[in-house]
Amino acid sequence: MFRSLSPGAIGVNVGSLAEGLQLAARHGFAGYHFGINEAAQLGVAQTADLADAAGVRLSAWGFPVNFRGSEADWQRDLEDLPTLAQVGRALGVRRTATWIMPCSDELTYEENFKFHADRLKPAAAILAGEGVHLGLEYIGPKTLWSSRKHPFAHTLEQMGELCRAIGPNAGFLLDAWHWYTAGEKVADLERLSPEQAVDVHVNDAPAKPREAQVDNVRTLPGETGVIDIAGFLGALKKIGYDGPVMVEPFSERVRQLPPEEACAATAAALQKVWRQAGL
């Protein structure tokens, strides 16, 4: 596994892939989470050259299908997906991921399950044709999944059921925050195969009860010690996960820092928990 930077996840805006890769290089990140649409516009050769010049590997790309919106938007993005998946394969980056809303006012659990399976199964099949894995992130905080009429998948077990309905290349975007807020254990992660772990996010939580945690109020990994990041990363190491690990802290303190300082603080926090986990 390797440390990767996603500038947007720490509130840093970059103007281009080249700028982001250089930012990652300056702060010692081995990888970079990127946008597949920009890579497609640049072309495979230029994108690869930019990564090589920075000495930073391309890690994973955001899932480019608006499956939550209208059928027209979904169908349009499905039509574009084969080309984008081919770009990902050509770059050697076969990981893409997205998150799943854990509740709805309109759809029951069963209806929501069918909606997501119907929307994501054809996309997963397209990705599978290029050897790309789709990671799905469950959202763990009770303050969110109980905020609407009908709760939906918000645990590792429930998301696993959805993955199986979508296809063999559907797995998890594992986030330490959601693992913690879902009340899960190291043993739950150790039961996974490395192929099921598509992408990984780390962070920490404010010092308050688990049931009171609010999804967009977090801290840098290792900042409070509320989340057992070492145990989380240690479990991933044990199962043989070899992909990227990025920081998603939703921290107002980090967002207020100048870009270089925000990246430096993120890199330092990630290096700290890396050492704690014996990586």
N, C-alpha and C positions, 0 to 999 in steps of 0.2 A: 504494500500500500504506500501511497505517496501523498505529500501535502500539495494542495491545489488552491489557487486563488480564483474567486468569483467576485470581482469588484462591486457589482450591484448588490450582492448579499451583505456587504458591510457599508453600504451607502455611498460608495465611490463611483462617480461617473467617468467613463473613459470614452474618448471620441472615436476609437477604432480598435480593431483587433491588434494591430501593431503596437498601439499605445498600451493596451492592456497586457500584452505579452512582455513588454519591456518593464512595466510596473512589477509584474510577477518576478521577473528575473532580478530586479534590483533588491527585492526583499526575500530572496532565497526560496521561492516556491518552485517546486519541481514541475508542477502542472498548472493548467489554466482552463477553466470552464468557459466555453465560447458559444457564440450564436451560429447555428448552422446556416441560416440565411445569409449572413455576411460572408461566411466561408464560401458558399455557393456563388455569390456575386464576385468574389475575388478570384475564384477558381482554385482547384486543388493544388496546383503547382505553386502559386503565389502564397497561399495559406501555409503550405508546408514549409516554404522558404522562410516565411516570417517566424514560424515556430523554431526552425533550426537556427536562425540568426540570433534569436533570443536565448537559445539553449533551454527552452521550456517545452514540455510535451503538452499536446492538446488532450484534455482529460475526458470531458463529456459535454453534451450539448442539450439545451433545453428542448423539450418535446414541442414541435412546431405545428401541432394540430389543435385548433380551437374546438375541442369536443364538447365544451360546456355550452356553447352558443347555439345559434340557429342551425338547422339542417343544411342550409345553403352554405354557411361558413364552414361547417364540418366537411361537407362534400368537396368544397373548393380546396381545403387544406389536404384532404386525402389524395386529391389529384396531383398535388405538388410533392407529396411525401416520397414517392419512389425516387425522384431526382435527388432530393435532399439526403435520403438514406444512402444512395450511391456515393454521394460526396463524403458522408461519414465513413463508409466502408473504405473508400479510396484513401482517406486520411488515416486509416487504422484506428478510428475512434468509434467503437461499437457500443456506446452507452448513451442513452438519452433517458430523461426522467421528467416526471411531473407530479403534482400533488392532487389529492382527491378530497373534496369538501366533505366533512363528516356529518352533515345534517341537511335537512330540507324542510321547508314549510309545505311543499306541494307533493313530494313523492314519499311513499312509505319505503321502508328498508328494501322490501322485495322489488318494488318498482324502480328504486334508485339503482339497485344491483343490476337489473335488466338493462336500464338505460346505459350504465357505464360499460357493461359487457358488450352491448350492441354497438356502442360508439368506438370502443377501444379494440375490439377483436379484429376488425379489418385493418386497422392501423398496425397492430402488432404483427399481423400476417405479412404486411408489406415490409416491415422492419426485419422480420425473420428471413425474408428472401435475400437480405444483404448481411445477415449474420449480426444484426443489431439487437441488443436487449433493451427492453422498456422497463424502467424502474417506476414504481408507484409508491408515493409517500402517504402513509396514513397520518392523520392529525389527531394527537392524543388528548389535549386538554379538555377536561370536563366542562369548563366554562364556555367552550366553543361547541362541542358536539351536543350539549344539552340546551343550546340557545335557541333552537328551532323545534318545530313540532315533532319532526321525525329524525332521530339519530340515524347515522349511517356508519359505515366501516371506519373504526377509529382505533383498532388494535392490530397487532401483527397477525394474529390468527384470522381475523375477519378479512384483512387485506389479502392474505394468502388464498382465501376462498375466491376472491375476485380475480386474483392472478391466474388461478387454475382455470377459471371460466374464460379468460381472455386468450391464453395461449402459452406454450412452453417457454417462450422467450420473455414472458412477463415476470418480473421479480420486484424487489423492493428498493426504494430510495430510503435508506435507514437514517433517521435523524435522532441523535441522542436525546433531544428535547422531547420528541414524541414517544420514544422508548421509555423515558422516565415518567412522563405525565400519564402514560397508559398503564403504569405500575408494573412494567415488565422487568425481567431479570436477565442476568448474563446467560443463564442456561437457555433462555428462549432464543437468543442469538446463536448459541453454540449448536442448536439443532438445524440450522440452515446449511445449505450447500453453498460453496463460493459463487456458483452461478446465479443463485437467488439474490445475492447482494450486488446491485447494479451501480449504486452511487451512495455516498455517505456524507452526512452533515454533522458537525459537532458544535456545541455551544454549552452554556451553563444557565442556571435558573436563579432568580432572586430567592432570598431566604424567606420563604413563606410556605404554607402547606401545599402539597401536590394538587389538591382539589381546587385551590384558589389561583393557580398559575394561569396567566393570560398569555395567549399565543404570541403576541407581538411585543412582549416585554421580556427580554432575555439578557444574557451577558456573554462575554467572551468565554471560551472553554477554559475551565480551571479557575475562573475568577472568584467563584463563591464556594465551590466544592459541594454544592447541593447534588449535582449529577455525578455519578461515578464514571467519568470519562475514561479513566484508565481501564476499568472493567469492561466498558463498552468496546474500546479499541482492542483490548486484549482478546476479547471473544472473536472479533473480526479477524485478528491475526491467527487465532487458533483454527478457524475454519478455512483459512487460506485465501482470504480476500486480498486481491492484488490491485484494486482500483484506487481512484482518487478519494481524498478526504478534504472537504472544504468547510469553512467556518460560516455559519449563518446566525449571527448573534442578535439581530434586531435590537441593537443597543443604541440608545439616543446619545450616550456619551461618545461612542465610536463614530456615529454619524456626524457629530459636531467637529470632529478632528479634521485638519487638513488631510488631503488624500494620502500623502506620503506617510504621515504620522498614523493614520488609520491602518494602512497596510503594515507598517512596522509593528504596531500593537497587536494586530491579528497574527502576524508571523510569529511574534514572541510567545503569544498565548498557545498557538498550535505546537510550537517547538517544546514548550513546557510540558503539555500533556503527552506529547510524543515520548518524551523521556520517561514520564511517569508510567507509561504503558510498556516501557521496555522496547520501543520500536527503533 
